[in-house]
Amino acid sequence: MPAVETPALFTGRRWFIPSALLHELDPDAARAGRRPRRTARDWVVDFSCFVLAVLVGAAAIEALNDNPHVPEGLAVVDQLIGALACAAVWLRRRWPLGLAVAMSAATFVSDTAGGAGLIALFTLAVHRPFRYVAWVGGINVALVPLYYWLRPDADIPYVLSVLFAGLLTLAIVGWGMFVRSKRQLMVSLRDRARRAETEARLRAEQAQRLAREAIAREMHDVLAHRLTLLSVHAGALEFRPDAPPAETARAAGVIRESAHEALQDLREIIGVLRAGEPDDTGRPQPTLAALDTLVAESREAGMKVALDQRVDDAGGVPSSVGRTAYRIAQEGLTNARKHAPGTEVTVTVTGGPGTGLTVSVHNPPPEGEVPPVPGSGQGLIGLTERATLAGGRLEHGHTPEGGFEVRAWLPWG
């Protein structure tokens, strides 16, 4: 079976995808044991976040200098903390939770760290589950009233300041969760597509395996009978070189006819398997009506075969049931010819509509020792599968007298 190439997990523009999302879509993009490297988009976004934090901090410095409630020394400390917070924005992808917790403390004592704190909270909402966002965001919202109580704004009333800061924090958290949900949706769709591709490959491999099994089963069922006939007549010619010319010619004719039939059956099998519909191509499949011909061929090969066919409305047997019954009788005769040569084989077919069709092939134990014949038992396994697929059952085994019997029941509604 040819190897199936695994399609690339992600074939889009990698530079345009966030590194964390690219790591989820294509795990091979990240080196083993190392976190994914920043993409071009990450560098642009991180630089924009840094610039935004600096601009917000610069605006806060101007407001801080005009606020009479803030001492000069505290303003200097505020600006120093704000500068460190802006620089820490570059660490937001590596430690989103730690940075968000640190920024919660920094924004409580520094106005100029406000922009960096909001960016850290947004990053936490994008990269971590909701439970972390709820705790850190809840702490930030809870500290807002206390912050403006200790450091009131000179131009905006206390209530408006608290409401504005609280709503801004909730909006940032909501925005971050929205971005996270979109990324999770993209990852889930990619996983679903990947699973669909895997299932499609598995179905294709299974179809190939089933086709091979069908070919092997059909070849065994059809060709084994023909080849055993060839073997019997060829053996007769080999061990009786002084046979009368008429008998030699008859044996040669049977060999030629069996070889021709084997080739026809082989073409039929390949044609049916290619078309996928057994009834649309090739010669007509043998049914119960061809059982007499099968027995006659076996008798011509020197077998002793007794046929007991008692079927009500033989012409009304469904084609699938008749075909299965024919294959069971064919395989039973082939096995008897190989493993019990010289014995009389009894083929019994009975039944009718409503009661089902019973097929039995029985042979007594052979006289003397029989040289071992190569075989794997796949024929009986294939017959059991045929009978089961037809809704019936098949049993086989040795009889108390030492013989062998194959017995099957097939439904006939």
Protein Blocks (a to p, Z undefined) as FASTA:
>chain_A
ZZdddddfblcdfklpcfklmmmmmmmlpcghiacdddfklmmmmmmmmmmmmmmmmmmm
mmmmmpmkbcfklmmmmmmmmmmmmmmmmmmmmmmmlmmmmmmmmmmmomklmmmmmmmm
mmmmmmpcfklmmmmmmmmmmmmmmmmmmmccfkbcfklmmmmmmmmmmmmmmmmmmmmm
mmmmmmmmmmmmmmmmmmmmmmmmmmmmmmmmmmmmmmmmmmmmmmmmmmmmmmmmmmmm
mbcfklmmmmmmmmmmmmmmmmmmmmmmmmmmmnopaklgcjddddfklmmmmmmmmmmn
opacddddddehkllpcfklmmmmmmmmmmmmmmmmmmmghiacddddeddehjapaddd
dddddehjddddddehlmmmmmmmmmmmnopacdddddfkopacdddddddZZ
